[in-house]
Amino acid sequence: MSFTYDHVGATRERGFCPPGFHPMNVRTRIGEGEPVFRRASEAVLTWEMHRAMGVGIDASAERAEPGVDVTVTLAGLIKAPCRVVWTVEEHRRAGWAYGTLTGHPECGEEAFLVERTGDGTVWLTVSAFSRGAKWYARAGGPATRGLQHAYARRLGATLRRLCAPHEEF
């Protein structure tokens, strides 16, 4: 399968959105400190964040790496084939992005990036550029984009829950 758009890897450039696509940028505070950053990074890089949210993930590898094929299944009905286009694992940043492949209801790229700022705060940023590829995604227009934003906010809430300290009794 091939990518359905031209600007493969462009989500590395913050704020970039090709002409004819719709941008998305949702930032969620996850917590504070190095342990939260490490936990969040691992949850993002191993698909755990997506699976904990209830999204079906069928990936050709256990971790996100460039070239890994991923099929995301929503509500057991919508199958969205993607391929990881970049990853990053640095001292204060970790994450990845995938691009849409033939058969995906959308066309574009989405990135999931965990960052630890200078004050120790850990953030998840979900950024994307997309446009409808299948008729129902195009027909949804602004409602489809609203669902994408809600999905990104829910990912942040799920990651925050996964990284919350667990109290022992």
Summary of the structure (lengths in Angstrom):
residues: 169
radius of gyration: 15.5
end to end distance: 50.6
largest distance: 54.5
contacts: 520
relative contact order: 0.24
helix: 29%
strand: 39%
